[in-house]
Amino acid sequence: MLLKEFLRSPGSVGAIKASSKYLAAEMVKQARVAEAETIVELGAGTGAFTGLIQARRKSGSTFIALEINPNLSAVLSEQLPEVTVVTDSVENLTGILRQHEISKIDSIVCGLPWAAFNPELQDRLFNSIITAMTPGGRFCTFAYLQGLLLPAGQRFRKKLKQNFSQVSQSPTVWRNTPPAFVYNCVK
């Protein structure tokens, strides 16, 4: 399914294989999902992180999974009917939160394919994300290890540091293909 959607829309689906359960565990841990009141997953895809977020979130917390691709969103809604899945763009995040009566987000788990986005789109997305976050909120996204060597990867790291007060990097998750790490950012 993921490969098919990638071939159909490589600019919005950034992977041909889902992230591993090991990367999912690191993302959920770094985002402090178990402590959060409001969790939003951006770019939920086929749900590599979604099920674990649902399992680890605390009772009474709010969780929304956002996916722009309607085919992936439909599959995710079918697989995890207990999760609120919204088919929309991150650019509309403020409106989505308003519709769900959410004032601010304190934990974001992000699976967006940042490397596929031009700098202008990245800026618009970060603007929406920062506006929606509570002070001290966590934003976690992942990058592939080899991306650190590429100019686009270095620009993205710089963009994170421009948008967040703190940016740290998890240990490498070697049991992911390709190896990846998590950027843990605090507003």
Backbone bond lengths (Angstrom), bond angles and torsions (degrees), N, CA, C in turn:
res aa  C-N    CA-C-N  psi(-1)  N-CA   C-N-CA  omega(-1)  CA-C   N-CA-C  phi
1 M - - - 1.453 - - 1.527 111.16 -
2 L 1.331 116.68 -47.39 1.456 120.98 -178.09 1.528 110.81 -64.08
3 L 1.314 117.44 -43.62 1.459 121.22 178.37 1.524 110.47 -61.03
4 K 1.316 117.13 -43.94 1.469 122.09 179.47 1.528 110.48 -60.28
5 E 1.316 117.78 -45.09 1.463 121.45 -179.70 1.521 111.43 -70.36
6 F 1.326 117.23 -33.80 1.461 120.87 176.15 1.525 109.86 -62.78
7 L 1.333 116.52 -46.16 1.463 120.22 -179.87 1.527 111.29 -64.71
8 R 1.308 116.72 -33.05 1.461 121.81 178.95 1.530 111.53 -73.42
9 S 1.342 116.64 -37.42 1.464 120.32 -173.96 1.528 110.90 -147.65
10 P 1.340 118.05 72.24 1.467 120.43 -176.61 1.530 114.20 -65.30
11 G 1.321 118.17 -18.09 1.461 120.92 178.74 1.517 113.78 -77.23
12 S 1.340 116.83 -17.79 1.467 118.79 -179.84 1.521 112.80 -120.23
13 V 1.314 117.51 -17.70 1.468 122.06 174.68 1.520 105.75 -111.97
14 G 1.305 116.86 112.86 1.455 120.37 -169.28 1.513 116.40 -98.00
15 A 1.326 118.79 4.00 1.457 119.82 -176.48 1.520 110.22 -140.18
16 I 1.309 114.90 153.61 1.460 119.49 175.60 1.522 111.22 -104.67
17 K 1.319 115.37 -7.71 1.463 121.50 179.37 1.520 108.22 -139.55
18 A 1.307 116.44 139.75 1.467 121.02 -179.93 1.527 110.81 -66.43
19 S 1.326 115.54 152.49 1.460 121.05 175.87 1.525 109.42 -64.91
20 S 1.329 115.50 153.15 1.466 120.86 -178.48 1.527 111.44 -74.74
21 K 1.329 114.54 163.83 1.471 119.36 176.07 1.527 110.53 -65.23
22 Y 1.324 117.26 -23.26 1.462 121.17 179.75 1.535 110.63 -73.65
23 L 1.330 115.84 -40.50 1.461 119.38 176.01 1.526 109.27 -68.72
24 A 1.321 117.39 -39.83 1.469 121.17 177.70 1.526 110.37 -58.24
25 A 1.315 117.04 -44.83 1.469 120.86 -179.82 1.526 111.06 -62.85
26 E 1.317 116.95 -39.88 1.466 120.49 179.38 1.536 110.59 -67.92
27 M 1.317 117.26 -40.75 1.469 121.01 178.67 1.536 110.69 -61.37
28 V 1.320 116.18 -48.44 1.466 121.20 -177.72 1.529 110.56 -64.57
29 K 1.319 116.72 -39.05 1.469 120.75 177.95 1.530 110.64 -66.02
30 Q 1.325 117.16 -49.29 1.467 121.36 -177.90 1.530 111.53 -63.03
31 A 1.331 117.60 -35.50 1.469 122.12 -178.89 1.528 112.26 -78.64
32 R 1.322 116.71 -6.09 1.478 122.58 -179.63 1.530 111.43 54.38
33 V 1.308 114.35 45.45 1.464 121.72 -178.57 1.526 111.47 -56.84
34 A 1.321 117.66 -39.69 1.470 121.35 -176.72 1.529 112.98 -64.39
35 E 1.336 117.58 -19.40 1.465 121.67 -178.87 1.529 112.84 -101.87
36 A 1.317 117.66 -13.27 1.467 122.27 -170.06 1.526 112.84 -77.69
37 E 1.319 114.75 147.86 1.466 121.69 174.08 1.533 110.31 -87.13
38 T 1.346 116.18 -38.45 1.459 121.81 -178.06 1.517 109.23 -132.84
39 I 1.325 115.54 121.28 1.463 122.58 -178.25 1.518 108.38 -120.08
40 V 1.333 115.81 133.97 1.457 120.85 173.57 1.516 107.18 -128.01
41 E 1.326 114.74 130.45 1.456 120.69 173.85 1.522 107.39 -100.66
42 L 1.321 116.17 128.12 1.458 121.90 179.28 1.521 109.04 -105.42
43 G 1.333 116.76 128.40 1.464 120.18 -178.67 1.516 110.54 71.35
44 A 1.315 116.73 55.68 1.473 121.64 -174.51 1.525 113.34 -65.89
45 G 1.334 118.11 -24.96 1.462 121.09 176.59 1.517 112.70 56.79
46 T 1.316 115.90 -127.03 1.465 121.51 -179.11 1.531 112.19 -92.39
47 G 1.334 117.19 3.55 1.461 120.05 174.02 1.514 115.78 95.84
48 A 1.329 118.50 22.12 1.466 120.72 -179.87 1.524 112.11 -56.27
49 F 1.340 117.05 -32.78 1.462 121.47 178.57 1.529 111.81 -102.47
50 T 1.315 116.93 -26.16 1.472 123.10 -169.27 1.529 113.23 -58.25
51 G 1.321 116.26 -49.52 1.469 119.80 -178.21 1.513 112.15 -62.00
52 L 1.320 116.92 -38.48 1.461 120.62 -179.87 1.535 110.97 -71.73
53 I 1.323 116.36 -37.75 1.471 118.88 175.04 1.522 109.22 -60.08
54 Q 1.329 116.40 -47.38 1.463 121.20 -179.47 1.532 110.48 -59.12
55 A 1.312 117.31 -41.67 1.467 121.53 -177.99 1.527 112.73 -71.27
56 R 1.324 117.55 -33.03 1.465 120.89 -173.10 1.524 114.47 -96.94
57 R 1.328 117.57 -13.43 1.464 118.24 -177.24 1.521 110.03 -70.12
58 K 1.334 115.82 151.39 1.461 119.25 -177.91 1.521 110.77 -77.58
59 S 1.301 114.84 155.24 1.457 122.24 178.38 1.529 109.43 -59.90
60 G 1.309 116.87 134.40 1.456 121.38 178.89 1.514 114.55 90.32
61 S 1.336 117.09 -8.89 1.465 119.24 177.92 1.527 109.54 -77.58
62 T 1.315 115.59 163.29 1.453 122.43 178.77 1.517 108.67 -107.73
63 F 1.339 116.05 136.98 1.467 120.81 -178.61 1.522 109.79 -138.41
64 I 1.335 115.18 125.87 1.467 122.19 175.26 1.516 108.20 -125.53
65 A 1.332 116.32 133.13 1.457 122.37 174.70 1.528 107.69 -105.81
66 L 1.314 116.32 125.05 1.460 122.13 -176.73 1.527 109.65 -109.76
67 E 1.324 115.86 128.50 1.477 121.47 179.62 1.529 108.19 -143.56
68 I 1.319 117.00 125.98 1.462 121.33 -176.84 1.529 112.81 -78.52
69 N 1.335 116.99 -28.44 1.462 121.14 -177.01 1.533 109.47 -79.80
70 P 1.340 118.05 116.63 1.471 119.93 -175.90 1.526 114.00 -63.60
71 N 1.336 117.63 -32.32 1.465 119.88 178.97 1.527 111.12 -67.86
72 L 1.330 116.31 -45.50 1.466 120.03 178.38 1.529 110.61 -66.65
73 S 1.324 116.26 -39.54 1.463 121.07 178.90 1.530 111.41 -60.84
74 A 1.330 116.56 -42.29 1.472 121.02 -179.80 1.528 110.94 -64.46
75 V 1.328 116.78 -42.93 1.466 121.09 179.25 1.529 109.63 -63.95
76 L 1.321 116.88 -43.24 1.459 121.42 -179.21 1.532 110.78 -63.96
77 S 1.327 116.98 -42.75 1.475 120.86 177.99 1.521 111.65 -61.50
78 E 1.320 115.65 -36.89 1.470 120.55 179.88 1.530 110.89 -71.30
79 Q 1.338 116.57 -41.73 1.464 120.86 -178.17 1.526 112.63 -72.20
80 L 1.344 116.55 -34.98 1.468 121.08 -176.69 1.527 109.50 -128.83
81 P 1.341 117.56 71.89 1.467 120.25 -175.66 1.526 114.43 -63.43
82 E 1.324 117.49 -18.80 1.465 120.75 179.80 1.532 112.59 -79.56
83 V 1.339 117.30 -9.19 1.462 122.06 -179.53 1.527 109.28 -96.62
84 T 1.320 116.72 137.83 1.460 121.69 173.99 1.524 107.76 -78.53
85 V 1.323 116.64 108.50 1.462 122.46 179.87 1.523 108.06 -106.05
86 V 1.314 116.31 126.89 1.460 122.35 -179.52 1.523 108.18 -115.69
87 T 1.334 115.71 130.06 1.461 121.38 177.87 1.521 108.14 -96.91
88 D 1.332 115.60 100.49 1.464 120.26 -177.14 1.526 108.36 -169.52
89 S 1.330 114.98 176.16 1.457 122.67 179.46 1.527 110.94 -92.63
90 V 1.306 115.99 149.49 1.462 121.92 175.17 1.532 109.97 -60.96
91 E 1.321 117.10 -26.84 1.468 120.46 178.21 1.532 111.28 -59.59
92 N 1.318 117.87 -22.54 1.468 122.90 -179.51 1.530 112.22 -100.97
93 L 1.318 117.23 19.36 1.461 121.89 -173.17 1.527 113.32 -57.71
94 T 1.306 117.97 -42.53 1.473 120.50 -179.41 1.523 110.93 -60.01
95 G 1.324 116.81 -44.85 1.464 120.76 178.71 1.522 112.25 -65.52
96 I 1.320 116.54 -38.42 1.468 121.34 178.33 1.526 109.75 -62.40
97 L 1.324 116.51 -44.14 1.469 120.34 178.97 1.519 110.49 -62.75
98 R 1.324 116.44 -42.32 1.466 120.68 178.49 1.529 110.50 -59.40
99 Q 1.336 116.91 -44.21 1.471 121.14 179.47 1.524 111.72 -60.46
100 H 1.320 116.89 -31.82 1.469 121.28 -178.83 1.526 112.32 -99.24
101 E 1.332 116.07 12.24 1.465 122.59 177.31 1.528 112.50 55.85
102 I 1.323 114.82 45.43 1.468 122.28 178.06 1.525 107.04 -113.72
103 S 1.327 117.03 128.72 1.464 119.21 -179.08 1.526 111.85 -85.03
104 K 1.315 118.25 -46.39 1.468 121.97 -178.20 1.526 110.04 -148.30
105 I 1.321 115.55 159.35 1.473 122.97 179.77 1.523 108.49 -106.82
106 D 1.335 117.08 135.91 1.462 118.18 174.89 1.519 113.56 -108.00
107 S 1.344 118.32 -6.47 1.462 120.70 176.42 1.533 109.58 -147.44
108 I 1.332 115.36 123.64 1.462 121.19 176.49 1.518 108.72 -120.98
109 V 1.323 115.15 126.49 1.462 122.86 173.30 1.518 105.16 -107.86
110 C 1.314 116.58 117.27 1.457 120.66 -170.00 1.525 112.43 -117.72
111 G 1.321 114.95 122.10 1.459 121.14 176.28 1.520 112.39 -111.96
112 L 1.324 116.90 20.63 1.469 120.02 -178.42 1.530 111.11 -65.67
113 P 1.327 117.05 145.29 1.473 120.85 178.77 1.528 111.55 -83.44
114 W 1.316 117.30 74.08 1.460 122.38 -173.65 1.521 113.26 -52.95
115 A 1.328 117.33 -38.08 1.468 120.34 -177.66 1.527 112.27 -64.80
116 A 1.328 117.61 -21.46 1.463 121.06 -179.93 1.531 112.28 -84.38
117 F 1.334 117.09 -8.46 1.460 121.20 -175.32 1.526 111.42 -98.84
118 N 1.317 116.23 142.24 1.466 119.27 174.75 1.532 108.80 -74.82
119 P 1.332 117.69 162.54 1.475 120.62 -176.29 1.530 113.72 -58.46
120 E 1.319 118.46 -34.10 1.465 120.89 -179.62 1.525 110.58 -66.31
121 L 1.340 117.13 -43.40 1.461 120.30 177.18 1.524 110.28 -65.25
122 Q 1.318 117.40 -41.70 1.466 120.08 177.07 1.528 110.54 -56.66
123 D 1.333 117.16 -43.63 1.461 120.92 179.70 1.526 111.49 -63.06
124 R 1.328 117.36 -42.96 1.469 120.59 179.28 1.530 110.66 -63.69
125 L 1.324 116.48 -41.87 1.460 120.40 179.44 1.526 110.83 -65.01
126 F 1.329 117.00 -45.41 1.465 119.64 178.52 1.521 111.34 -62.30
127 N 1.320 117.41 -37.49 1.459 120.17 177.16 1.532 110.45 -59.20
128 S 1.322 116.85 -45.88 1.472 121.01 178.64 1.528 111.15 -63.56
129 I 1.319 116.19 -43.01 1.468 121.32 -177.88 1.530 111.05 -64.73
130 I 1.328 117.06 -50.43 1.464 121.46 -177.91 1.530 110.71 -61.67
131 T 1.317 116.89 -41.61 1.464 121.44 179.43 1.525 111.22 -60.90
132 A 1.328 116.88 -35.28 1.469 121.58 -175.44 1.525 113.94 -83.57
133 M 1.327 117.61 -11.94 1.465 120.54 -174.54 1.523 113.15 -90.56
134 T 1.320 114.34 147.65 1.457 121.05 172.63 1.538 108.67 -78.88
135 P 1.332 119.18 149.52 1.461 119.74 174.26 1.537 109.91 -56.52
136 G 1.304 116.44 134.15 1.456 121.18 -177.00 1.527 113.21 84.82
137 G 1.333 116.43 -2.44 1.462 120.45 178.61 1.520 112.06 -67.00
138 R 1.325 115.34 156.21 1.466 121.44 -178.24 1.520 111.46 -105.21
139 F 1.326 114.44 138.11 1.456 122.92 174.14 1.523 106.18 -124.33
140 C 1.330 116.78 118.57 1.462 120.24 179.70 1.519 109.79 -121.87
141 T 1.307 114.67 129.45 1.453 121.51 175.55 1.521 106.64 -136.92
142 F 1.315 116.12 166.35 1.462 117.87 -178.70 1.515 110.62 -119.76
143 A 1.316 114.66 161.35 1.463 121.62 175.94 1.522 107.31 -142.33
144 Y 1.301 114.54 153.01 1.458 119.64 177.16 1.525 109.35 -81.40
145 L 1.308 116.03 142.43 1.453 122.43 -174.25 1.528 112.56 -54.16
146 Q 1.324 117.26 -42.52 1.462 119.91 -177.82 1.526 111.84 -66.56
147 G 1.337 117.38 -19.53 1.457 121.41 179.16 1.516 113.67 -64.99
148 L 1.339 117.12 -23.53 1.458 120.34 178.71 1.523 112.14 -61.82
149 L 1.323 116.15 -25.83 1.460 120.75 -178.12 1.525 112.75 -84.71
150 L 1.313 117.14 -16.00 1.460 121.35 -174.62 1.530 111.36 -92.02
151 P 1.341 116.59 147.09 1.468 119.40 178.64 1.532 113.03 -55.87
152 A 1.323 118.05 -39.46 1.469 120.42 179.72 1.523 110.76 -63.35
153 G 1.320 117.63 -39.19 1.460 121.85 178.01 1.525 111.61 -66.26
154 Q 1.320 116.39 -38.80 1.458 120.50 178.29 1.531 111.24 -69.33
155 R 1.344 116.86 -37.22 1.466 120.63 176.32 1.527 110.80 -65.13
156 F 1.342 115.60 -39.77 1.461 119.29 -179.75 1.529 110.81 -64.75
157 R 1.308 117.71 -43.80 1.471 121.15 177.91 1.530 110.22 -59.37
158 K 1.330 116.74 -41.63 1.463 121.50 178.24 1.537 110.02 -63.39
159 K 1.317 116.61 -40.62 1.470 121.53 179.19 1.535 110.43 -63.30
160 L 1.331 117.05 -40.06 1.462 120.41 176.35 1.529 110.29 -59.73
161 K 1.330 116.36 -45.57 1.468 120.52 -178.45 1.526 112.00 -66.39
162 Q 1.338 117.19 -27.42 1.467 121.04 177.02 1.531 111.63 -74.96
163 N 1.327 117.06 -27.28 1.459 121.35 -173.58 1.523 115.13 -99.18
164 F 1.314 118.16 -17.93 1.459 121.41 -175.29 1.522 110.74 -126.79
165 S 1.341 115.86 151.27 1.463 120.13 -179.01 1.524 112.14 -74.93
166 Q 1.340 116.23 -28.69 1.468 120.92 178.23 1.528 108.89 -136.11
167 V 1.331 116.31 137.00 1.464 121.45 175.48 1.519 107.15 -136.70
168 S 1.333 115.88 122.54 1.458 120.37 175.82 1.523 109.18 -128.73
169 Q 1.302 114.88 169.56 1.464 121.00 -175.97 1.519 108.98 -127.48
170 S 1.329 116.11 132.48 1.466 120.63 179.10 1.531 110.28 -73.60
171 P 1.323 116.64 168.69 1.462 118.70 168.98 1.540 109.10 -61.21
172 T 1.306 116.35 156.94 1.466 120.91 179.13 1.521 110.41 -67.05
173 V 1.318 115.61 134.82 1.466 122.07 174.80 1.530 105.65 -92.82
174 W 1.308 115.93 94.50 1.469 121.81 -176.22 1.512 111.75 -71.32
175 R 1.343 116.60 -23.74 1.468 120.22 -177.30 1.528 111.08 -90.67
176 N 1.313 114.79 40.42 1.466 122.79 172.91 1.527 105.94 -130.12
177 T 1.317 116.96 150.10 1.466 120.37 178.59 1.511 108.89 -116.72
178 P 1.347 117.19 112.79 1.468 128.22 -8.30 1.530 110.92 -75.65
179 P 1.341 116.76 167.96 1.460 119.51 177.84 1.531 110.42 -54.61
180 A 1.325 115.32 142.72 1.466 120.72 -175.26 1.519 110.09 -140.20
181 F 1.317 114.88 171.27 1.463 121.67 173.95 1.521 107.20 -142.73
182 V 1.329 115.03 166.55 1.458 121.26 -177.62 1.520 109.34 -109.19
183 Y 1.320 116.01 130.38 1.466 121.39 168.13 1.533 106.51 -86.80
184 N 1.322 115.86 123.50 1.457 122.20 177.82 1.531 106.54 -109.35
185 C 1.316 116.17 112.27 1.456 121.80 -174.61 1.520 110.64 -118.47
186 V 1.320 116.30 141.57 1.461 122.03 -180.00 1.523 108.33 -119.45
187 K 1.342 114.30 133.67 1.479 118.95 178.53 1.513 109.08 -73.42
